[in-house]
Amino acid sequence: MIRLANGVALCAVLTFTSLMNAAEPLSQAMDGAIERAEPKFKDLASSRCDDGTFLRRISVDLIGRVPTSSEVRTFLVATQPDKRAQWVDRLLANPDHAWYWAQVLDAWWMERLPGKNTDASAWVTYLRESLAANKGLDALVAEIVAADGVDPAQRARARFLLDRDMEPTLVVRDISRLFLGANLQCAQCHDHPRIDGYKQEHFHGLMAYFNRTYLFDDPKLKKKVLGEKADGDVTFQSVFDPKKVTRKRSPGLPNGPERQDPMLTKEQLYVSAPAKDVRGIPKHSRRALLAGDLVTAGREPMARNLANRIWAQVMGKGMIHPLDQIHGDNMASNPELLEIMTKAMLDGGFKLRPMLRAIVLSDAYQRSSMPRGKEKKAEDRLLMARLRPLNPEQVGYSILAASGYDEAEAKALGTKATPAALQAKREASARPFINTLAPPAGNPDGFEPRLEQALFMSNHAHIQQFLSPRDGNLAARMLAQKDSGKAAEELYLSVLARLPDESERGDVAASFQSADRSVAVRDLIWALLASAEFRFVS
Amino acid sequence: MGELRGCGSIEHTISRRAAMGVLAAGSAMAFNGNALAAPLTHQNKRVLMVFLAGGVSQLETWDPKPGAPTGGPFRAIPTSVTGTHVSELLPHTAMQMHRLALVRGINTAEDDHGKGSYIMHTGRKQEPSVAYPHLGSLVARMVAEPDNPLPGYLHVQPGGGGGSSAGDAAFLGPRFGSVNISDGKPPVNIDLPNGLTQARDDSRHSMRRKADARFLATRNTAETEAYTQTHDQARQMMAKKALFDVTNEPDRLAGGYGRHDFGRHCLLARRLLEGGAPFVKVTHTNYDTHHENFDFHIERMGEFDRTFATLLEDLHQRGLLSSTLVMVISEFGRTPNINRNYGRDHWSKAWSVALAGQGIVPGAVTGKTNAQGTAVVDRQVNGGHLFATYFKALGLDPTKKHYIDQRPIPMTDPAASPIAEILA
């Protein structure tokens, strides 16, 4: 089953790796589905990636940065047969895991919209605390949807709605797209012209959960919160309908049952009736109903969407592509695999860490990105790993890690170098990189390299500081080496998580002959940070 | 960028992303550097594409129908070409009509923004199996001098930025993708940092390229190409940064172009073309007038008309016009029917574009629509005919083929021939 890179099969190693996978039945199930989809899988699949490559992958995917040179050294010489699984668990237990993945969820769900009405960093903290506490992602989504922003202790979770100004069309579009994997935007005015499964009633069924909610500028709290009325119905017409038949829609998930309002008398409608200065609180909240429905009737589409997105995040492309086009005519690249992961999401209570663990310990994730033959669409068929770009956060934090900024800061802070203090420093220093690489606000992350980004990397003052020697960082470590070979090792291990080859050692040696070593070191580090090998996960 | 109209859907939002559409699976084809047909002859020709994003109304511009029930409130005015009339919203352009050719019989049969834009940029309808390159990328590949330091396909657009540039070039490779000049400003960070000499910059880029050559020798994808290209493009831009300084222009001329974004962008476009850019596209937005079509066209044409007339005259005065193919296009036209919001909706069945310059017969008019503007009654053409016409105008052979994986792909739609009557 597993062929080593140099083609030699070692039975002992095979046994050990089987032992390792046996500890992760979900990984095995996933690999089984992948193998079954390809009749000649064993002959076509690339071999397993080497240790340095694996370490770099799990570091960027689980904690958002490349490994340090000492981490690489430690991992390469370790001999435990299950060292890969051990290191995965080490990373998952690292506080940086929740810290990084909170930023991933933030990018997914807020798409870098500004904190117009709420504190954007408090929201990320809320996501981080939720992940650190192992909260199920379904419960997290329910909290976000039900939030009203009134209680200061819970205001952060209301960002999703408040920073979209509770604009109902935008909110419905984003909920359908981000939580249910179905972009219903085009189904607002008519049934989707191209996708059979996206109907106007689906859009308006979601709209009906929100139509009574409104943005309220609370004069006492002096901030925007959400109020809700107890009346108001959703009606709609299709612009393609010449007869202009008006239809009414009660709240309901796509393809789910319509929720009727309870029969309440006029006196029973409100906990607090809306007035000019008073936020409306109805006895029956349609928005709270959505929170409940998403985790019950909506569990399966939520699970499928999350499974697809988590897979896409660490594998480079979703099983269903694009991510917001889950529907009957858009086949998953491996339907069995998607259903296995969906079921795992449902059975596992929507927890993120076990899903990540299973994926990164699968053979599929650990496959080399070097093609074995000339098979077409080898990456889509999971015969080889996809060469994929780092996302903006990964680039920012990896530039810091690779240049040794993290180590230099830790040294400088000394006893004050708590994880939180270091995270704060890293966030601030990575921010200019992240901002330059991020798409315009309101757009999902996607890889679209722009001229401006190259100019930033080349010429902006910000990157220069990381290239200057500072106690503990890469430039300092390189300059401290008398032997250019050792300096070359430090450089390549820190930036590219591998040892340099002969030619690369030669280049570093030649650079070191020049008049000003610190200039040589700056330019060597810069050249590798700007290289494709750094920019991509291979 | 644009205003949300209609259902606020992506089709109705004017964003570059929407305008460029979603390229089909073919665009993910790995760029494998296959040998393409040898570059065709290039003799200092260039292209200026003015893209009116959203769908400009032909009835309020090139093909007015005053008095018709669908004609709207504006009159038609005579132009510098006897017998040719345009909307009264184009008084200055009317005086340049002797330089322009009009194609009034266009039927592209595609009312979707993204798909209509695709047809007008690639000369083909969107196909699931192959993504075709933009005209700009083709020109960058086949007309530009190989050692031209400027990127071959420049797009001057109002702010925003985002959007795939590498994808425009499809199988030609990201090197020929469009490079966005956001809001016509010189790219930020165009100067080397303090203390870094040109020699050092050369040296560190040479190290970077060496590292990339090693890494990408065995696995090169469209994405890695797109990434490495941005560094090379950055260096090229740095070398040419003087071109971006429109403040260097005489004040009177700048006034003639108009002291608004579109005016400045067109002035920049002229500088870039003059500086050797092979293909410059300038986008003017907000033409998707489902509401208040007439007011919006007063406002839009108010900007477009004088700017475009100044630009044509300026190109002519500098001796550039005869070797610059100029086109004013959109993704489609607008409905003769006026809706209840005083708007016109998308209309690809009978609309117009204007051309000038290299290879074009000045003053020629081809194609006729009926009295209401609801159908083409004479010389109907589609995006393929236009594309073949551009090729011929530039001295390129529209029947030539690309060879991708030894598979021949015609450069233009074989079913559509050039519009001979407007070709010089």
Chai-1 contact restraints between the chains, C-beta under 6 A:
chainA,res_idxA,chainB,res_idxB,connection_type,confidence,min_distance_angstrom,max_distance_angstrom,comment,restraint_id
A,T169,B,G8,contact,1.0,0.0,6.0,A-B,restraint_1
A,Q185,B,S9,contact,1.0,0.0,6.0,A-B,restraint_2
A,C186,B,S9,contact,1.0,0.0,6.0,A-B,restraint_3
A,Q188,B,C7,contact,1.0,0.0,6.0,A-B,restraint_4
A,C189,B,C7,contact,1.0,0.0,6.0,A-B,restraint_5
A,L387,B,R219,contact,1.0,0.0,6.0,A-B,restraint_6
A,L387,B,T221,contact,1.0,0.0,6.0,A-B,restraint_7
A,P389,B,E223,contact,1.0,0.0,6.0,A-B,restraint_8
A,P439,B,G162,contact,1.0,0.0,6.0,A-B,restraint_9
A,P440,B,G162,contact,1.0,0.0,6.0,A-B,restraint_10
A,F447,B,E223,contact,1.0,0.0,6.0,A-B,restraint_11
A,E448,B,S164,contact,1.0,0.0,6.0,A-B,restraint_12
A,P449,B,A226,contact,1.0,0.0,6.0,A-B,restraint_13
A,P449,B,Y227,contact,1.0,0.0,6.0,A-B,restraint_14
A,P449,B,T230,contact,1.0,0.0,6.0,A-B,restraint_15
A,L451,B,V179,contact,1.0,0.0,6.0,A-B,restraint_16
A,L451,B,T230,contact,1.0,0.0,6.0,A-B,restraint_17
A,L451,B,Q233,contact,1.0,0.0,6.0,A-B,restraint_18
A,L451,B,A234,contact,1.0,0.0,6.0,A-B,restraint_19
A,E452,B,P187,contact,1.0,0.0,6.0,A-B,restraint_20
A,A454,B,T230,contact,1.0,0.0,6.0,A-B,restraint_21
A,A454,B,H231,contact,1.0,0.0,6.0,A-B,restraint_22
A,A454,B,A234,contact,1.0,0.0,6.0,A-B,restraint_23
A,L455,B,P187,contact,1.0,0.0,6.0,A-B,restraint_24
A,L455,B,N189,contact,1.0,0.0,6.0,A-B,restraint_25
A,L455,B,A234,contact,1.0,0.0,6.0,A-B,restraint_26
A,F456,B,N189,contact,1.0,0.0,6.0,A-B,restraint_27
A,S458,B,A234,contact,1.0,0.0,6.0,A-B,restraint_28
A,N459,B,N189,contact,1.0,0.0,6.0,A-B,restraint_29
A,N459,B,L192,contact,1.0,0.0,6.0,A-B,restraint_30
A,N459,B,P193,contact,1.0,0.0,6.0,A-B,restraint_31
A,H460,B,N189,contact,1.0,0.0,6.0,A-B,restraint_32
A,A461,B,P193,contact,1.0,0.0,6.0,A-B,restraint_33
A,Q464,B,P193,contact,1.0,0.0,6.0,A-B,restraint_34
A,D523,B,R204,contact,1.0,0.0,6.0,A-B,restraint_35
A,W526,B,R204,contact,1.0,0.0,6.0,A-B,restraint_36
A,A527,B,R204,contact,1.0,0.0,6.0,A-B,restraint_37
A,A527,B,M207,contact,1.0,0.0,6.0,A-B,restraint_38
A,A527,B,R208,contact,1.0,0.0,6.0,A-B,restraint_39
A,A530,B,R208,contact,1.0,0.0,6.0,A-B,restraint_40
A,S531,B,R208,contact,1.0,0.0,6.0,A-B,restraint_41
A,S531,B,A211,contact,1.0,0.0,6.0,A-B,restraint_42
A,S531,B,D212,contact,1.0,0.0,6.0,A-B,restraint_43
A,A532,B,D212,contact,1.0,0.0,6.0,A-B,restraint_44
A,A532,B,F215,contact,1.0,0.0,6.0,A-B,restraint_45
A,A532,B,L216,contact,1.0,0.0,6.0,A-B,restraint_46
A,A532,B,T224,contact,1.0,0.0,6.0,A-B,restraint_47
A,A532,B,Y227,contact,1.0,0.0,6.0,A-B,restraint_48
A,A532,B,T228,contact,1.0,0.0,6.0,A-B,restraint_49
A,E533,B,F215,contact,1.0,0.0,6.0,A-B,restraint_50
A,R535,B,Y227,contact,1.0,0.0,6.0,A-B,restraint_51
